[in-house]
């Protein structure tokens, strides 16, 4: 039964990835509202709250949706454990818009891009690392962005032209997603087509910060992250998107697929179909990536 629950937790929480960090720290958490265009051929915009957590030796950027529901998730899971009755949490818990997590390691700012797949019944984190050198052109133009005095800078990255506004009012030199390399914290950054635009909305101190969310812990997250070259990462992740349960399906016998769990609508097979649809809906919702080209592709073009 534990393995059966695991696969559904994989489906529910595969959209959040993390490295295990046993020591508790104090983090500076910066909330960025991300306005983005998920479809290239549509003018429709969506918004999501993202978080940049800065601790002593690194920063962690991710969609805030899963973290923000930790307390609700804890109550729901503990109730399931007490009653022994399964509840499909995908009906009550909001799913994030983005599954990746970006860790910037200080002081060299090496970027680790992490996402999550399933290996059989086990959640598996895969990553690629890169050293990004943004060629920022800092202008003399200044502007007030929210409460912060900010200065303009521009750079090309990932096949798009970006404009960033950074502030020295805060003692950090970082930014959302992979952006960094300016003499201050980026408070706003957007591409010239306004496909993606991050704006700082607020910040707070997080005492006893842990990198793993409750959802990630309960889903059996391993601390191990398998690093690989970017091309291999993209192939592995694209294969997973095409068939999320490819590695688990051979283990699911007809007897298991026809079994029911108390509190679940239909059979385990029915639920797998629903979870597979949830995966594919998630992956198909965005065909307009932040990066149109990888760094290697950019070099080939020059």
C-alpha positions in Angstrom: 0.0 0.0 0.0 2.9 2.4 0.8 4.2 2.1 -2.8 0.7 2.7 -4.2 0.4 5.9 -2.1 3.9 6.9 -3.2 3.0 6.9 -6.9 0.1 9.2 -6.3 2.2 11.5 -4.1 4.7 11.6 -7.0 1.8 12.8 -9.3 0.6 15.3 -6.8 4.0 16.8 -5.7 6.2 16.1 -8.7 5.9 19.8 -9.5 8.2 20.8 -6.6 11.8 19.7 -6.4 14.4 20.1 -3.6 17.6 19.1 -2.0 17.5 17.9 1.5 19.0 20.3 4.1 18.9 19.1 7.7 20.3 22.2 9.3 17.8 25.0 9.9 18.7 28.5 8.9 17.2 32.0 8.7 16.3 32.9 5.1 15.5 36.3 3.5 12.4 35.5 1.3 11.6 37.8 -1.6 8.2 37.5 -3.2 8.1 38.2 -7.0 4.9 38.3 -8.9 5.5 36.7 -12.3 3.3 37.8 -15.1 3.7 35.5 -18.1 2.3 34.5 -21.5 2.0 30.7 -21.5 1.0 30.4 -25.2 3.1 32.0 -27.9 0.2 32.6 -30.2 -2.1 34.1 -27.5 -2.1 37.5 -25.8 -3.6 36.0 -22.7 -1.5 36.6 -19.6 -1.3 34.6 -16.3 0.1 35.5 -12.9 1.8 33.4 -10.2 3.7 34.2 -7.0 7.3 33.0 -6.9 9.8 33.1 -4.1 13.5 33.7 -3.9 14.9 32.4 -0.6 18.4 33.7 0.2 20.5 31.9 2.9 24.2 32.1 3.7 25.6 29.9 0.9 22.9 29.9 -1.8 19.6 31.2 -3.0 16.6 29.0 -4.0 14.0 30.2 -6.5 10.7 28.4 -7.2 7.0 28.7 -7.6 5.5 29.6 -4.2 2.3 27.7 -4.7 3.3 24.4 -3.0 5.2 26.1 -0.2 2.3 28.4 0.5 -0.1 25.4 1.1 2.2 23.6 3.5 -0.1 24.0 6.5 -3.2 23.0 4.7 -1.4 20.0 3.2 -0.2 18.9 6.7 -3.7 18.9 8.1 -5.1 17.0 5.1 -2.3 14.3 5.2 -2.5 13.8 8.9 -6.3 13.4 8.7 -5.7 10.7 6.0 -3.2 8.9 8.1 -5.6 8.8 11.1 -8.6 7.7 9.2 -6.9 5.3 6.8 -9.1 6.8 4.0 -7.5 8.1 0.9 -8.3 11.5 -0.4 -7.4 12.8 -3.8 -5.7 16.0 -2.8 -5.4 17.2 -6.4 -9.1 18.2 -6.0 -8.4 20.6 -3.2 -4.8 21.7 -3.5 -3.8 24.2 -6.1 -1.1 23.0 -8.5 1.9 25.3 -9.3 2.4 26.8 -12.7 6.1 25.9 -12.8 7.9 22.8 -11.6 11.5 23.8 -11.8 13.7 25.1 -9.0 16.8 27.1 -9.4 19.6 27.1 -6.9 22.4 29.7 -7.2 25.5 28.6 -5.2 27.5 31.5 -3.6 29.9 33.0 -4.1 30.6 31.9 -7.7 26.8 32.0 -8.6 26.9 28.6 -10.3 23.3 27.8 -11.3 21.7 24.5 -10.6 18.4 23.9 -12.5 16.4 21.1 -10.9 13.2 19.3 -11.9 11.5 16.1 -10.9 10.6 12.9 -12.6 9.5 9.5 -11.4 11.7 6.4 -11.4 9.3 3.5 -10.9 7.5 4.4 -7.6 10.3 6.7 -6.5 10.5 10.5 -7.0 13.8 11.4 -8.6 15.4 14.9 -8.9 17.5 15.6 -11.9 19.5 18.7 -12.7 22.0 20.4 -14.9 24.5 23.1 -13.8 25.9 26.0 -15.7 28.0 29.1 -15.1 26.1 32.0 -16.6 27.9 35.3 -17.3 25.3 37.9 -18.0 26.7 40.7 -20.1 24.7 43.5 -18.4 24.8 47.0 -19.9 24.1 49.3 -17.0 22.4 52.6 -17.9 22.3 55.9 -16.0 18.5 55.7 -16.1 16.9 55.4 -12.6 13.4 54.8 -11.5 11.4 54.1 -8.3 10.2 50.5 -8.4 7.8 50.1 -5.5 9.6 51.5 -2.4 13.1 51.0 -4.0 15.4 53.3 -5.8 16.4 51.3 -8.9 18.7 51.5 -11.9 18.3 50.1 -15.4 20.3 47.4 -17.0 19.9 45.3 -20.2 21.2 42.0 -21.4 20.5 39.2 -23.9 19.7 35.8 -22.4 18.1 32.6 -23.7 17.2 34.1 -27.0 15.4 37.1 -25.5 16.3 40.7 -24.8 15.9 41.6 -21.1 15.5 44.8 -19.1 16.2 44.7 -15.4 15.9 47.2 -12.6 18.2 46.6 -9.6 18.5 48.3 -6.2 21.3 48.8 -3.8 18.8 49.6 -1.1 19.0 45.9 -0.1 22.3 44.1 0.6 21.9 41.3 -1.9 23.2 40.8 -5.5 20.7 38.2 -6.9 17.4 38.0 -8.6 14.5 35.7 -9.7 15.0 32.7 -11.9 18.6 32.5 -13.2 19.1 36.3 -13.2 22.0 37.8 -11.2 25.3 39.6 -11.8 24.2 43.1 -11.0 25.5 45.3 -8.1 22.2 44.9 -6.2 19.0 43.0 -6.0 16.9 42.8 -9.1 13.5 44.2 -8.3 12.0 43.9 -11.8 13.0 42.1 -14.9 11.2 41.5 -18.2 11.8 40.6 -21.8 11.1 43.1 -24.6 8.0 41.1 -25.7 6.6 41.1 -22.2 6.4 37.3 -22.3 7.8 37.1 -18.8 7.9 39.9 -16.2 8.9 39.5 -12.5 8.2 42.3 -10.1 9.2 42.3 -6.4 6.2 42.5 -4.2 7.6 42.1 -0.7 9.9 40.3 1.5 10.2 38.7 5.0 12.5 36.8 7.2 11.8 33.1 7.5 13.1 31.6 10.8 14.0 27.9 10.9 14.0 27.8 7.2 14.1 24.4 5.5 14.5 23.8 1.8 12.2 20.9 1.7 8.5 21.7 2.0 6.1 19.4 3.9 4.7 18.1 0.7 8.1 17.1 -0.6 9.0 15.4 2.7 5.7 13.3 2.8 6.1 12.3 -0.9 9.4 10.6 0.0 11.8 13.1 -1.5 15.4 11.9 -1.6 18.2 14.3 -0.9 20.0 13.0 -4.0 20.0 15.1 -7.1 21.3 13.4 -10.3 23.2 16.0 -12.3 23.7 15.6 -16.0 24.6 17.6 -19.1 21.9 19.9 -20.2 21.1 18.1 -23.4 20.7 14.8 -21.5 18.6 16.5 -18.9 16.2 17.9 -21.5 15.9 14.6 -23.3 15.2 12.8 -20.0 12.6 15.3 -18.9 11.0 15.4 -22.4 10.7 11.6 -22.3 9.1 11.9 -18.9 6.6 14.5 -20.1 5.5 12.2 -23.0 4.8 9.3 -20.7 5.0 10.2 -16.9 4.2 6.6 -15.7 6.5 4.8 -18.2 8.8 3.5 -15.5 6.0 2.6 -13.0 3.5 1.0 -15.5 5.4 -2.4 -15.8 5.0 -2.8 -12.0 1.2 -2.3 -12.0 -0.4 -5.7 -12.5 -4.0 -6.1 -13.6 -4.9 -7.1 -10.1 -3.4 -3.9 -8.6 -5.0 -1.7 -11.3 -8.4 -3.1 -10.5 -8.0 -2.6 -6.8 -9.8 0.2 -4.9 -8.7 2.3 -1.9 -11.1 3.5 0.8 -12.2 7.1 -0.1 -11.0 6.9 -3.7 -13.3 7.3 -6.7 -12.9 4.3 -8.9 -10.0 1.9 -9.2 -6.2 2.5 -8.9 -6.2 2.2 -12.7 -8.8 5.0 -13.0 -6.8 7.2 -10.7 -3.6 6.6 -12.7 -5.5 7.8 -15.8 -6.6 11.0 -14.0 -3.1 11.6 -12.7 -1.6 11.1 -16.2 -4.1 13.6 -17.6 -3.2 16.1 -14.8 0.5 15.7 -15.8 -0.1 16.2 -19.5 -2.4 19.2 -18.9 0.3 20.7 -16.8 3.0 20.2 -19.3 0.9 21.3 -22.3 -0.3 24.5 -20.6 2.9 26.3 -21.5 4.5 26.2 -24.9 6.4 29.5 -24.4 9.5 28.8 -22.4 11.5 31.5 -20.6 14.6 30.5 -22.5 14.0 30.0 -26.3 17.6 28.8 -26.7 20.2 27.2 -24.6 23.6 28.8 -24.1 25.2 26.2 -26.5 22.7 27.1 -29.2 23.4 30.8 -28.7 27.1 30.2 -29.3 26.5 28.1 -32.4 24.5 31.0 -33.9 27.4 33.5 -33.5 
